[in-house]
């Protein structure tokens, strides 16, 4: 790890610590939204209803 000019920490490879964890959280959240939309469509709800509910989240 090294400190940048702005005082932030950066890994030796240029990555920001915790970036992998954030990426994992983003992927899990995207998968949850996909599953949520699929569940609503399986209940024969209109696609616009599923999209509106997804946009609310």
C-alpha positions as CSV (number, residue, x, y, z in Angstrom):
1,X,0.0,0.0,0.0
2,X,1.0,3.5,-0.6
3,X,-0.4,7.0,0.1
4,X,-1.4,9.2,-2.8
5,X,-0.9,12.9,-3.0
6,X,-4.4,13.5,-1.7
7,X,-3.7,11.3,1.3
8,X,-5.8,8.3,0.1
9,X,-4.5,4.7,0.3
10,X,-3.9,2.8,-2.9
11,X,-2.7,-0.8,-3.3
12,X,0.5,-1.7,-5.0
13,X,-1.4,-2.7,-8.1
14,X,-3.1,0.7,-8.3
15,X,-6.4,-0.7,-6.9
16,X,-8.3,1.0,-4.1
17,X,-8.6,-1.1,-0.9
18,X,-12.1,-2.6,-0.6
19,X,-12.8,-2.2,-4.3
20,X,-13.3,-6.0,-4.7
21,X,-15.8,-6.0,-1.8
22,X,-17.7,-3.1,-3.4
23,X,-17.8,-4.9,-6.7
24,X,-19.2,-8.0,-5.1
25,X,-21.9,-6.0,-3.4
26,X,-22.8,-4.4,-6.7
27,X,-23.0,-7.8,-8.4
28,X,-25.2,-9.3,-5.6
29,X,-27.5,-6.3,-5.7
30,X,-27.9,-6.6,-9.5
31,X,-28.6,-10.3,-9.2
32,X,-31.2,-9.6,-6.5
33,X,-32.9,-7.0,-8.8
34,X,-32.9,-9.5,-11.7
35,X,-34.5,-12.2,-9.5
36,X,-37.0,-9.7,-8.2
37,X,-38.1,-8.7,-11.7
38,X,-38.2,-12.4,-12.8
39,X,-40.4,-13.2,-9.8
40,X,-42.9,-10.5,-10.7
41,X,-42.9,-11.5,-14.4
42,X,-43.6,-15.1,-13.4
43,X,-46.7,-13.8,-11.5
44,X,-47.9,-12.4,-14.9
45,X,-47.5,-8.8,-13.8
46,X,-47.0,-6.3,-16.6
47,X,-43.4,-5.5,-17.5
48,X,-44.0,-1.8,-16.8
49,X,-45.1,-2.7,-13.3
50,X,-42.0,-4.7,-12.7
51,X,-39.8,-1.9,-14.1
52,X,-41.5,0.7,-12.0
53,X,-41.0,-1.3,-8.8
54,X,-37.3,-1.9,-9.8
55,X,-36.9,1.8,-10.3
56,X,-38.3,2.5,-6.9
57,X,-35.5,0.4,-5.4
